[in-house]
Amino acid sequence: MSQKDRIMRYLGENGTITPLEALEELGVYRLASRISELRDTGHKIETHMIDRTNRYGDNIRFAKYVLQH
């Protein structure tokens, strides 16, 4: 099964995916690249930017990808 197949299965089951989930759950390191490839083949995936504070008190920002139906 390809990385893109694993991502689509995960999105189908969960609706969303973050880079950390992709790495930990699927072994996918370059999620943004795979999402771009999936979009190029017609999949409707939105990007939502999430702002959080990490355990060191730093403000961080990361993408959360949402599968559109």
NORFENKA-V460984 format. One line per field, one symbol per residue. phi: phi as a letter, one per 40 degrees, with the letter a starting at -180 (. if undefined). A space follows every 50 residues. Layout:
BEGIN
phi: ???
END
This chain:
BEGIN
phi: .cdccccccccccbgaabdccccccbgbcbddcccdccccchccbcbbcb babcccgccbbacbcbccb
END
